[in-house]
């Protein structure tokens, strides 16, 4: 049996985050195969879609994927393919009807991609600044991508994630320096068409060493990724939990022994840095669609080094076309947390 190699141009974000069918003959003599990655976000003013090509080969004509990935002409189709997105809106039940809106995709070159597996620093992407409709007033939206390559048409579709009611409910967080097994909750409402959520938090501060200029610092904590079915519900809202010790544990790891009370280390002064009024923390929440969830779950279990992915929702090619939306909320910290910051040996002083 001939050994075949298939190279896929993965987006950087895929290496972190019903049944689908394709009509692609996987193992044939040398040819190009469309590979598409796009994550629509209705909250962004610009959305991007990667439209590249992959190659299959055999023992007589081997392909070194790592070498091909570094060659722009090998990853990109020449010129510009006809690519556009059609909009649909819900009518009744699970039915959708076209709005007759066509969103054309143009090409542009990104000039600041960091060096890595794929060619850099310039990469060609397809993009649009046309707004995508937000789910509201009981109406949901779905979008279908069309890419025309010669006589072939590659398609994929996704429901838009998010909506006017998607929000983070929490307004403040509480932490404790002393050892504790207590937990806090961060509540949020459901996002339309979302099947998983990812949450993290960040605490901002600034530090000055030996009277020098203050430098912005932060510590972050990941609450993790959970499917909708694995989330707990209280008072009609989803929530994720965090340990009350996490902030001070993160500060201990970041700061170490550099405190103002240790004569063996530089004199360090730290201030809480407020990102908004008296709010020194931010909560980050991302909601993702079913297609993205399936792509990550199925393909990560079999490994990203596989020659052919086990899941794709691109008909006539490979990859994933899905949707996600992200929220950021500035929040306060409790008076107890502030007391522990100022009263414990981390060098924090009130401004």
Buried (B, 14 or more C-beta within 10 A) or exposed (E): EEEBBBBBBBBEEBEEBEEBEBEBEEBEEEEBBBBBBBBBBBBBEEBBBBBBBBBBBBEEEEBEBEEBBBEBEBBBBEEEBEBBBBBBBBEEEEEBEEEEBEBEBEBEEEEEBEEEEBBBEEBBBBBBEBEBBBBEEEEBBBBBBBBEBEEEEBBBBBBBBBBEEBBBBBEBBBBBBEEEEEEBBBBBEBBBBBBBBBBBBBBBBBBBBEEEEBEEBBBEBEBEBBEBEEBEEEEEBBBBEBBBBBBBBBBBEBBEEBBBEBEEBEBBBBBBBBBEEEBBBBBBBBBBBBBBBBBBEEBEEEEEEEBBBEBBBBBBBBBBBBBBBBBEBBBBBBEEBBEBBBEBEBBBEEE
